[in-house]
Amino acid sequence: MTRIILGIVLAFLAAIGGVFVGRALLPQPQQPGAALHDVLHHKLTLDAGQQARLKVLEDRFAMQRRALELEMRAANTRLAEAIETEHGNGPKVAAAVDQSHAAMGELQKATLAHIFAMRRLLRPDQTSQFDAAVVKALTDGQG
């Protein structure tokens, strides 16, 4: 019974980790990342070239993010199956947890690469406001 509870707790922690990554780093309306989205689209006064390049970056990242989120869901499914099979923290559960963490890590890396790519399209006079919005997105709700 203890192993089942431990497996459930590990699955819950993996899910919470995925939610944290999504909420802390991705620009989402009405979420902490909304400030970054607002700065990019409303406060920096991007020129037409910057807007066009930003659209390409955002479209590309949206597809990449969807694929990584599907991988995270698949990893959670494998974790659930492993818990159901082993009824404890056995090798299949441990491997599934590792796969789930790897998928979350890939999403975080892709998100950071996207943020840096967006920053590169900005003029020097725009970067400080963007950087402040990134820091705010990463630290909203802390302290």
matplotlib code that plots the C-alpha trace (Angstrom):
import matplotlib.pyplot as plt

x = [0.0, 2.9, 4.3, 1.0, 0.8, 4.4, 3.7, 0.6, 2.6, 5.3, 2.8, 1.2, 4.6, 5.4, 2.0, 2.6, 6.1, 4.5, 2.0, 4.7, 6.8, 3.8, 2.7, 6.1, 7.6, 4.9, 3.2, -0.5, -3.3, -4.4, -1.3, 2.1, 3.6, 0.9, 3.3, 5.8, 3.2, 1.8, 5.3, 6.1, 2.8, 1.7, 4.5, 7.7, 6.3, 7.8, 8.3, 6.8, 9.9, 10.1, 6.4, 6.8, 9.8, 8.0, 5.0, 7.3, 8.9, 5.6, 4.0, 7.1, 7.2, 3.4, 3.9, 7.0, 5.2, 2.2, 4.5, 6.3, 3.1, 1.8, 5.1, 4.5, 0.9, 2.3, 4.9, 2.2, 0.2, 3.2, 3.6, 0.0, 0.4, 3.6, 1.9, -1.0, 1.3, 3.8, 1.7, 4.7, 7.9, 9.5, 11.8, 9.0, 7.7, 11.2, 11.8, 8.4, 9.2, 12.5, 10.7, 8.2, 11.0, 12.9, 9.8, 9.3, 13.0, 12.7, 9.8, 11.6, 14.7, 12.5, 10.7, 14.0, 15.4, 12.2, 12.5, 16.1, 15.1, 12.5, 15.0, 17.4, 14.9, 14.7, 16.6, 19.0, 16.5, 13.8, 15.8, 15.7, 11.9, 11.7, 14.3, 12.2, 9.1, 11.0, 12.1, 8.6, 7.2, 9.6, 9.2, 5.4, 3.8, 7.1, 7.9]
y = [0.0, 2.4, 1.8, 2.7, 5.9, 6.8, 6.2, 8.4, 11.1, 10.9, 11.2, 14.2, 15.9, 15.3, 16.8, 19.8, 20.3, 20.3, 22.9, 25.0, 25.0, 26.0, 28.8, 30.2, 30.4, 30.5, 33.7, 33.1, 35.5, 36.2, 34.2, 35.4, 35.2, 37.7, 40.6, 39.3, 38.9, 42.4, 44.0, 42.3, 43.1, 46.4, 48.3, 47.9, 49.4, 46.8, 47.9, 45.9, 43.8, 42.9, 42.0, 39.8, 38.0, 37.7, 36.1, 33.5, 32.7, 32.5, 30.2, 27.9, 27.8, 27.1, 23.9, 22.9, 23.5, 21.4, 18.5, 18.7, 19.0, 15.8, 14.1, 15.2, 13.8, 10.5, 10.4, 10.8, 8.1, 5.7, 6.7, 5.9, 2.5, 1.7, 2.6, 0.4, -2.5, -2.3, -1.0, 0.7, 2.6, -0.1, 0.2, 0.9, 3.7, 5.2, 5.0, 6.7, 9.5, 10.0, 10.2, 12.7, 14.9, 14.7, 15.9, 18.8, 19.7, 19.7, 22.1, 24.4, 24.4, 25.1, 27.9, 29.5, 29.2, 30.9, 33.7, 34.3, 34.2, 36.9, 39.0, 38.8, 40.5, 43.6, 46.8, 47.7, 50.3, 47.6, 44.9, 46.2, 46.4, 42.9, 41.5, 43.0, 41.3, 38.0, 38.3, 39.2, 36.2, 33.9, 35.4, 36.3, 34.9, 34.4, 36.2]
z = [0.0, 0.8, -2.7, -4.3, -2.3, -3.2, -6.9, -6.7, -5.0, -7.6, -10.4, -8.7, -8.3, -12.0, -13.0, -10.7, -12.2, -15.7, -14.6, -13.1, -16.3, -18.3, -16.1, -15.2, -18.7, -21.4, -22.2, -21.4, -21.0, -17.4, -16.2, -14.9, -18.5, -19.7, -18.8, -21.3, -24.0, -23.3, -23.5, -26.8, -28.5, -26.9, -25.2, -27.3, -30.5, -32.8, -36.4, -39.2, -39.7, -36.1, -36.0, -39.0, -37.5, -34.2, -35.9, -37.5, -34.1, -32.3, -35.0, -34.9, -31.2, -30.9, -33.0, -31.0, -27.7, -28.8, -29.7, -26.4, -24.4, -26.2, -25.2, -21.6, -21.7, -23.2, -20.4, -17.8, -19.4, -19.3, -15.6, -14.9, -16.7, -14.8, -11.5, -12.4, -13.3, -10.5, -7.7, -6.3, -7.1, -9.2, -12.2, -14.7, -12.5, -12.0, -15.8, -16.5, -14.0, -15.7, -19.1, -17.7, -16.2, -19.5, -21.4, -19.0, -19.3, -23.1, -22.9, -20.5, -22.8, -25.9, -24.1, -23.1, -26.6, -27.9, -25.3, -26.4, -30.1, -29.5, -27.6, -30.6, -32.8, -30.5, -30.8, -27.9, -26.7, -26.3, -24.5, -20.9, -20.9, -22.4, -19.9, -17.0, -18.3, -18.5, -14.9, -13.8, -15.7, -13.9, -10.4, -10.3, -7.2, -5.4, -2.2]

ax = plt.figure().add_subplot(projection="3d")
ax.plot(x, y, z, "-o")
ax.set_aspect("equal")
plt.show()
